[in-house]
Amino acid sequence: QVQLVESGGGLVQTGGSLRLSCAASGLTFSRYSMGWFRQAPGKEREFVAANIYTGPKYYADSVKGRFTISRDIAKKSVYLQMNSLQPEDAAVYYCAAKAGSSWPEILTPRYYGTWGQGTQVTVSS
């Protein structure tokens, strides 16, 4: 059974930092591309960052330079370090797993086959 479990969300002040974690089980982690998406109330789920299993990383323009995606293959985990958080970053953050590395599919939620339950990030102004 493939499963993704996120953690690390919470409440932070504007300008603060959070580190999200996503632990994977039931899949060959080293062969999956991993993505982070977010969804704010009333908005569609949007791409945040992705790490193709061969190494390349991609970021949404809105988070470039502030967020960093990384993975630990031994721990079967992917992380999202979020710095300089702004109120517009507030959302439920989801990690997702996608077999392979097709571009530009890794930017699109519907191409990911497995999702975590989400973790809430709240940024106070």
N, C-alpha and C positions, 0 to 999 in steps of 0.2 A: 504494500500500500504506500503510494507516494504521498508525502506530507511535508508541508512547509509551515513553520511556526515562527512568527515574528515576535520581537520583544524590543523594549527600549524607548517606546514612545512616552510622552508625558507633557507636562506644562513647562514652558521655558519663556523667559523674557526676550523681547526683541534684542537681537544681537548675540544671543546665547547659542549654545551648541547642544546637540543630541547625537547619540550614536545608536542607530537601529541595527538589530541583528536578525538574521533569518536562518534557522536551522533546518536542513533538509534531511529527509530519510526516505528510503525506498527507491532511490534512483542512483544511477551512476553519475555522481555529482560532477566529475571531471569532464563529462561529455554534454553537459547542459549549459546553455547560456542562461544567465540570471538577470532579471530586471527588477527595478523598483518603479512603482507607479503610485500615484496619489489621487484621491478624490475628495474634493471639498463639497459641502452641501449644495445641491442644485446644479452641480457641474459634472461634466463627463470625467471619467477616469483618464488621467493624462500621464504620459511618459515622464519619468524623472531621470533614470540612469540605467545603463545596462552594461554587463560584462560578458562578452562573448567567451566561450570556453577556451578558445585559442589565444585569448589575451586582450584584444582591443576593448576599450571602454568608450562609452558614449554618454553624453549628458544633454539634457534639455538646456536651451540657452538661458532659461530663467535661473538655473542653479549652477551653471558653469562657473568654476572658480570658488564656489562656496561648498559644494557637496563633493564627496569622494566615495566611489564604490570600490569595494575590495572583496576578495574571497579567500577563505582558508580551506584548501581542498581536504586536508587531514581532518578538519573539524566539520566538513560538509556544511559550511556556513558562508553566507554572504552578508556584508555589512554596508551600511550607508552612514558615513560621517557627515553630519550637517552642521555647518558653521555659519555665523552671521545670519541667524534665522530671522525672518521677517514675518509680519502678520499674514502676508499672502502665501506663506508656506504652510499654514495651518490646514490640515487635511487628515484623512485616514490614509496611511501609507501601507501599501501591499507589496510583498515580494512575490515573484512569479518565476517559474522555470519553463524553459523552452528547449526542446531537443534540437540540436544543431545550431547553426549560426547564420541563418538566412538574413540578408539585408535587403530592404529596410524593415522586414517583418519584425525584427526585434524591437522596433519602436511602437508597435501596435498591440494593444492588449489582447485582441481576439486570436492572436497567433500563439499565445502562451497557454499551455495545457494544464498547468497546475498553479494554484494560488494559495497563499496563506490567508489567514483570517483577518488580517489588517491590524494596525496599531495606530492609535490616535496621537497626533501631534498638535498641540495647542500652543500658540505664540501670543503672549500678552504684550500689548503696546504700552 
